[in-house]
């Protein structure tokens, strides 16, 4: 029996999230007519970006990083001659937490299998996390010792072993940081340059 293609596999992941019932976040999604946010981009991407969770703009549109942070992310990608069509962008959580609060342990456990499935299907060469929360999640998931805060380790590279083979893990600051602190824009751009060698 032939293996399903990536779009079909990712559609199955999406359907599984849409049909979730065992989560307060799903109730919240339905109450406010939000959409689950699975991710978007190139299914054969070498670089997979992972954030924490969708915000309000994302939950309304069903697209990751589509608000002000998304525009900053687009600028950072353009800085290294990439656009969204070249990479894949997703979050740990696929539904928006109320008031953009931090995810709970139970919520992370609920949504982790969907992220793991995305990684297995897309088979990226690089996982680039956006923000402290996603960085700590991936570090714990793959047993990486960071030995520093996000401001100390952002832009560094770590080799990790995953089910799809060896990957490079790159922690990055969240694009929103540059919106609140303009001096971080250049820091972000410099850190993103680390990804250049992984582009085709």
C-alpha positions in Angstrom: 0.0 0.0 0.0 1.6 3.3 -1.0 2.5 5.8 1.7 0.2 8.8 1.9 1.6 12.1 0.6 2.4 14.9 3.0 -0.6 17.1 2.3 -2.9 14.1 3.0 -1.0 13.3 6.2 -1.1 16.9 7.4 -4.8 17.1 6.6 -5.4 14.1 8.9 -3.5 15.9 11.7 -5.6 18.9 11.1 -8.8 16.9 11.2 -7.7 15.3 14.5 -7.2 18.7 16.1 -10.6 20.0 14.7 -12.3 17.0 16.2 -10.7 17.3 19.6 -13.1 17.4 22.5 -10.9 16.8 25.6 -9.7 20.4 26.2 -11.0 23.6 27.6 -9.2 25.3 24.7 -11.5 23.6 22.3 -14.5 24.8 24.3 -13.0 28.3 24.1 -12.4 28.0 20.4 -16.0 27.0 19.8 -17.4 29.7 22.1 -15.6 32.5 20.2 -15.8 30.9 16.8 -12.1 30.7 16.6 -10.2 28.3 14.3 -7.5 25.8 15.2 -4.1 26.9 13.8 -2.2 23.9 12.5 0.5 25.7 10.5 1.4 26.7 7.0 4.2 26.7 4.5 6.3 24.3 2.5 5.6 20.6 3.4 9.2 19.8 2.3 10.8 22.7 4.2 14.3 22.4 5.5 13.4 24.8 8.3 10.5 24.4 10.7 9.6 27.3 12.9 7.8 26.6 16.2 6.2 29.2 18.4 4.2 28.8 21.6 0.5 29.2 20.7 -1.8 31.2 18.4 -2.9 34.7 19.4 -6.2 36.3 18.6 -5.4 37.2 15.0 -4.2 33.7 14.4 -7.3 32.1 16.0 -9.6 34.3 13.9 -7.8 33.5 10.6 -6.5 30.0 11.2 -3.0 31.1 10.2 0.1 31.2 12.3 2.0 34.4 12.9 -0.3 36.6 10.8 -0.5 39.7 13.1 2.2 42.2 13.9 4.6 39.5 15.0 4.0 37.8 11.7 5.0 40.9 9.8 8.2 41.0 11.8 8.8 37.4 11.1 8.3 38.0 7.3 10.9 40.8 7.6 13.4 38.5 9.3 12.9 35.8 6.7 13.3 38.4 3.9 16.6 39.4 5.6 18.0 35.9 4.8 16.3 35.7 1.4 13.5 33.5 2.4 9.7 33.8 2.5 6.9 31.8 4.0 6.7 29.6 0.9 10.2 28.3 1.8 9.6 27.3 5.4 6.9 25.8 7.6 5.5 27.7 10.6 3.5 26.2 13.5 3.1 26.4 17.2 3.2 23.9 20.1 -0.5 24.6 20.9 -2.9 24.5 18.0 -5.6 26.5 19.8 -5.5 29.9 21.5 -5.3 30.1 25.3 -7.6 32.7 26.8 -5.9 36.1 27.1 -2.8 34.6 25.6 -1.9 33.0 28.9 0.9 30.4 29.2 -0.2 26.9 28.3 -0.8 24.5 31.1 1.1 21.2 31.4 -2.1 19.3 30.4 -2.6 21.4 27.3 1.0 20.8 26.2 0.6 17.1 26.7 -2.7 17.2 24.7 -1.2 19.0 21.7 2.4 17.6 21.7 1.5 14.5 19.6 0.2 16.8 16.8 3.5 18.7 16.7 5.5 15.5 16.8 3.4 14.2 13.8 4.1 17.4 11.9 7.9 17.0 12.5 7.7 13.4 11.4 5.8 14.3 8.2 7.7 17.4 7.2 11.1 15.9 8.2 13.0 19.3 8.4 16.7 19.7 8.8 16.3 22.5 11.3 13.9 23.3 14.1 14.0 27.0 14.9 12.0 28.0 18.0 10.5 31.4 18.4 10.6 32.6 22.0 11.5 31.2 25.4 8.5 28.9 25.8 9.1 27.0 22.6 12.8 26.9 23.2 12.4 25.3 26.6 9.8 22.8 25.2 12.1 21.6 22.4 15.1 21.5 24.7 13.2 19.3 27.2 11.6 17.2 24.4 15.0 16.3 23.0 17.2 16.4 26.1 19.2 19.5 25.1 21.2 21.3 27.9 21.1 25.0 26.9 23.2 26.3 29.8 21.8 29.8 29.6 18.8 32.1 29.2 17.3 32.7 25.8 19.2 36.0 25.4 22.4 34.0 26.0 21.8 31.1 23.7 19.7 32.6 20.9 21.3 32.1 17.5 23.4 29.1 18.7 23.0 25.7 17.1 22.4 22.3 18.9 22.4 18.9 17.3 19.5 16.7 18.3 18.4 13.2 17.6 14.8 12.8 16.5 12.7 10.0 15.0 13.3 11.5 11.6 17.1 11.6 12.1 19.6 14.1 13.3 18.3 17.7 13.3 19.8 21.1 14.1 18.0 23.1 16.9 18.2 26.9 16.8 16.7 28.9 19.6 15.6 32.4 18.5 14.0 35.3 20.2 10.3 35.8 19.5 9.7 38.3 16.7 7.4 40.3 19.0 10.5 41.3 21.0 11.5 43.7 18.2 8.1 45.3 18.3 8.5 46.3 22.0 12.2 46.9 21.9 13.5 48.3 18.6 17.1 47.6 19.5 16.4 43.9 19.4 15.6 44.1 15.6 19.3 43.9 14.7 19.9 41.1 17.2 17.1 39.1 15.7 18.4 39.7 12.2 21.9 38.6 13.2 20.6 35.5 14.8 18.5 34.6 11.8 21.6 34.7 9.6 22.6 31.4 11.3 19.8 29.8 9.2 21.4 30.9 5.9 23.5 27.8 5.6 20.5 25.6 5.8 18.7 27.3 2.9 18.7 25.8 -0.5 
